[in-house]
Amino acid sequence: MSKSSTPALTRRTVFAGAGAAGALAAVAAVLPGPVKAPAQATATPPEPTEGTGYRLTEHVKRYYATARV
């Protein structure tokens, strides 16, 4: 009788396959990832016409009135 044409799983083929898989994993870890598109320019906030510090506006006055003890 003739031997079957399918190769037997031997220790040598298992170690060769493990080595090849390890090498592929190492190469995949070193390769760069997908290229990201540059960030879109965001609209700049309008320049304040007055000072940028604290301003006592109507809604702040209402808050102070409700927060009084």
Secondary structure, DSSP 8 states (H G I E B T S, - for coil): ----SS----HHHHHHHHHHHHHHHHHHHHS-----------------SS-SS----HHHHHHHHHH--
